[in-house]
Amino acid sequence: MTRMKTTVGVAWDGERISVVQGLKRGQQTCLEKQWSSALPAGSLEERAAWLKDRWKNLELPQDSFVLTFPRRKAIVRTLKLPVVKETELQEMLPLQAARETPWGLDEVVVDYEMLEPAADGFSKMTMVVVRKDDLSAALELFNAAGLHPSRVVIDSFLCLPLLRRQSLSEWVAVISEVEASGRDPLFSSALAAAMIQEFPARMNLLSTKEQRIGTRATRRRDLSEIALQACVLIILLAGTYVGRLHFRKNELAHLNQLAAASASQTQDLRRMESVLERARGQMSRKNSFLYVIGELNRLMPNYVSFRSTDFEGGRELIVDGTCRTLAQAVQFVELLQKGHLFSSVTMQSSNLQKIRDQDVVEFSLRCKVR
């Protein structure tokens, strides 16, 4: 997968602004965006609002771009000093700047860029001295618009021939096109500012504190994006949780309904069990109605069928039944008299009838329980 990288350079002279965004895809670099315009008249707040709006429409980074500072407001000197270590340079340059400027060292920003490697104990470099007030004025409009450059450099230092010597082969075609077209110097400075991110130049007129402002803005933006993503994730998780909670609630309601129905059925079963227990108790109690009926049913022969039974006074059982002949009815009476259930069995009535052309004897017995 080809990796893409964007670089943004901005140049302005107080009245006009030029922005260039380069897109590097692999080893190929092209101009992705370019915009130049005169700043509108108005107060600082009005111009800042206009710049912020245009910046947003162009979708440019708010704190990752290189801004050029006008050469005419800076003192630029090429020096050859007998030092090689950076710590020694940082000690000697302020002293050298004090000789070149009429301002105090607390009023200026001093920076440098190494031009040639150290040789024979000497280093050739470009020293830049800028008044802090001029630098603050240059940053004022951008800061008011909420834009914080990651680097500020001198425009003349970033001339195209110097960049051509940086072995940026992928930029050569772009540089040649700009030189051939005769574009205005402001555009060339913006282009060079975009290109500076491609080679290890150290120059940056921003103080450590000003660089941290952009870093904090980047962190705030990143944290805002993370917070937004976290909120979206929380909302999605909350939605999932609510959905599951609703499902669980419905499931619980269904289980409650089943439990209520089961409780009702359990009560019915318990009532039936109680009835059965009472019935079993009566059947096990000798001479109870159920016991007598059970024993009577056990003794009843196949030729006899009962029509009804009635237990009178708890001691006498009235049995109405049928059989085929009177002899069978008498035989059934004798069977009961020999048993242990009744002390006496009396046939109260018998009646011979024809039912469906068959003889049927209807009888009624009075049995006295022992």
N, C-alpha and C positions, 0 to 999 in steps of 0.2 A: 504493500500500500504506500503510495507516494505521500510524503509528509509535506504539508504546506505551512508557510510562515509569512506573516504580514509585518511590514515595517512602515512607520508613518513619520514623515518629516513636515515641519511647519516653519514657514518664514513669514515675517511681517515687518513693516517699516514704520508702523504707527498709523498709517492710513490704508494700506492694502495688506491683504493676507493671501498666502498661497499654501495649499495643502497637497501633498503627494503621498499616496499609499502604494507601496510595492508589494507584489505577491510573488513569493518564491516557492516554486513547485519542483522539488528535486534539485536539479542543476540549472533550471530555467527560471529567469526572473522577468516580470513584465510590470508595466504600470497598470495597477488595478483601478485606482481612482485618482483624479486630479481636479482640483478646484481652486480658482482664484477669484477674488472679489474685493471691491473697495468696501471699507467699513462704513456703515451708515452714520449719519450725524446724530447727535443726541448725547444724553448723559451716559456715565459709565454703566449704570444699571440697564439702560435701554440697549446699549451696544453689547453688553454681556448676555442679555436675554436673546438678542439676535444671533450671537455666536453660538450659544448653547443650543438653540433650535436647529441651526444649520448643522452643527456637529451631530446632533441626534439623527437628523434626516440622512446624513451620510454614513451613519453607523460607525463612527470612528471611536477608538478607545479614549477614555477620559483621562487616563493617567499612565499611558505607555506610548509616548511619542517624544521626538527630539525637536526642540525649539531652537531656532537660530537667533543670535543677538547681533544687532547691526555693528559692522566693523567700524563705522565712523564714531561710535560712542565708546570705543575701547582703545587701549594702547597695546599694540602687538610688537614684540621685539624678538628677533632671532639671536640666540645667545649660544656661546660656546664656553662651557664652564668646566673647570678641572675637577669634576666629581663624577662618580659612577653610581653611587647608592641613592635610592629614593629618599631615604631619611636625610641625607646630606643636601639633596636638592631642596627639600621642604624647608630646610633651615636657611639656605642661601638665597632662595628666590625672593622672600619678603625684603631682604636687605637690598637686592638688586632692584626690586620694584620701587623701593623708597627713593632710589637715585633717579628713576625714570619718571616719576609722577609728582605733582605738586600736592597730592593729598596724603593724609595720614594713613597708616596701615590699617587702622580700625574703620576707615571709610571705604576700603576697596576689597575686592575679591581677586586673589592672585591664583592663576592656574597655569598649567603648561602641558605641552605635548612633545614627546621625544621624537625627533626627526631622524636621527642617525644613532646606531648603537655606539656605545662607549668604545673609544679606541685611544690608546696611548694616554689614558687617564683623563680624557676630555669627552664631554657629551654635548651634542648639538641639539638644541631644542627651540621651541617657540613658546615664549612667555606671553600671557594675556593678563592685562590688568583692567578691571571694570569697576566703576563706582557702584557701591551697593544700592544707592538711591536710583541710579539708572536701571539696574537689574530689577529692583522691586517694581519700578514703573512699567517695565516690559512684561512682568508677570501679573500685574494688577488686573488687566482685562481677563486673562485666562483664569486666574483664581476666582474672580467674581462670577465667572461662568461655571465654576465647579470643575475646571480642567487643570490638571497638574502634570506638567511634563516630567519625564523621567530623566531628562538631560537637557542642558542648555549649552550651546557651543557658539563660536564666532563664525559668521557666514563666510568670510573671506578665507578662513582656515580650511573650510570644507570645499574648496574649489575643485572643479572636475579633474583637472590634471593630477592633482594630488591623489584623488581617489583612484585614478587610473593606475597609479603606481602601487596600489594595495593588492594587486593580483586578484581583483574581483572579476574573474572572467565572465561570470554570468551577467554582470552589469555593463559590460563593454558595449553591447548593442544598444542599450538604453542611453548610455552616455553619448555615443556617436549620433544617435537620433536627435538628442537634445542640442548638441553642438551644431549639427547641420541645420536644424530648424531655426536657429537664432532666437530661442525663447528668451524671455526677459530674465534678468539676474535673480529676481525674487523666486521665480519658479525653479531655477537652477539650484538656488540655496536650499529650497524645500526638498528637491530631489536628493541633493547631497546629504541633507540631514536624515532622510529616510535610509540612505545607504550606509551611514556611519554605524548602524547597528550590526552591520555585516563584518566589521573588522574591529580588532581590539584597541580602539582609541580610548585614552583615559580621560580626556578633557571633559569636565562637567563643572560649569560655573555655579551650580546649585550648591548651597551649603548642605551639610549632613541633615540639619533640621528640616530644610525644604524638601530634601529627598524623602524624608520619612513621612511628610504630609501625603505625598502620592502613594507611598507604601500603605499608609493607614487607610487611604481612600480605597485602594485596591482590596485591602483586607475587609473593609466595611462592605464593599460591593460583594466580595466573595461570601462573607458571612450572611449578607442579606439573601443571596442566592441560596445558600445552604439552609437558611431559616425558611425561605419560601418552599424549598423542596421538602424540608421537614414538615411544614404545615400541610402541604399537599399529601405527604405520606401519612400524617396523623389523621387527616380527613378521610383518606382511603381506608386506613385501619379502623377509624371510628365507624365509617359506613359498614365495613365488614363486620365489626363487632355488633353494631346495632342490628344488622340483618340476622346475624347468628342469635342475638338475644331475642329478637322477634320470633325466630324459628323455635328457639328453646321455650319461649313463653307459650306459643301455640301448642308445642309438643307437651308441655307441662299441663296445659288446660285439657288436652285430650286425655292425658294420663289421669288427671283428676276425674274426668267424666267416667273413664273406665273404672277407676277406683270406687266412685260412687255407685256405679252399676254393680260392681263386684260386691260392694258392701250390702246392697239390697239383696242380691242373690245369696250372699252369705247368711243374711238374716233369715231369708226364706228357708235355706238349707238347715239352719239351726232350729227353726220352728218345726220343720219336718223331722229332724233328728229327735227333737223333744217328743213329738207325737209318737215316733217309732219306739223311743225309749219307754214311753208310757204303755204303748201297746205290748212291747216285749215284757214289761213288768207285769201287766195284767195276764199275759199268756203264761208267764211263769208262776203266777199265783193260782193255786189250786181252787177249783170251783168258781173262778171268775167267769164273766160272760165270754171273754175271748178264749179262755182256756177250754170252757165247755164247748164252744163252737168248733175250736180246733180239733178236740178229741172226737166230737160228733162227726166232723168231716172225715176224720181218719177211719172211723168205724163204718161209715156209710158204704153199703155195697153198690155195685155198678148198676143194679136194676132199679135203684131208688134215686130220685132227684128231689131237691128241696125247692119249694116255691117261696117260703118265708119262714122266719123264725122270730119269736118274740119272748123276751125275758121278763116275766111278771114277778114283781115283788122281790127280785133278786134270788128267788129260790125255785121258781117253776119256769120251764121252757116250753113254749107252745111251738110245735113244728108242723107246718103244712107241707105235704109232699105228694108225689105221684109215683105209681109203679104200674106194671102190666096187669097183675092179677091180685085178688084179695089175699091169696095165699102168700104172695110175696110181702104184702103189707103186714100180715100176721107174723111172718118169719122175721121181719125187721124189728117188730115190737119185742119178740122173744130175744133177739140179739142185744137189744138195748137193756132189757131187764137183767141179762146175765152180766152186763158190764159193771164197772165200778163207779160210773158217773151218776147214775140215778138210783134212788131208792125205790121208785115206782114209775112205771110207764103205762099209760092208759090210752087206748084208741077211743077218741071221743066221737069220731064219725068216719064213714067211708062211703064212697059214691062211685058207682061204675058208670062210665060214660064212653061214647064213641067219638074219637077225634081222628078225622081223616081215615074213616073206615077201620080204625083200630081201637081195641078195648083199652081203656085207661082207667085206673082206680085212683081217685083222689082221696087222701086221708088226712086226718088231723090228730096229732098226738099231744098229750099233756105229760110232760116229764118232770118229776120232782127231783131236784138236785140234792145229793147227799149232804 
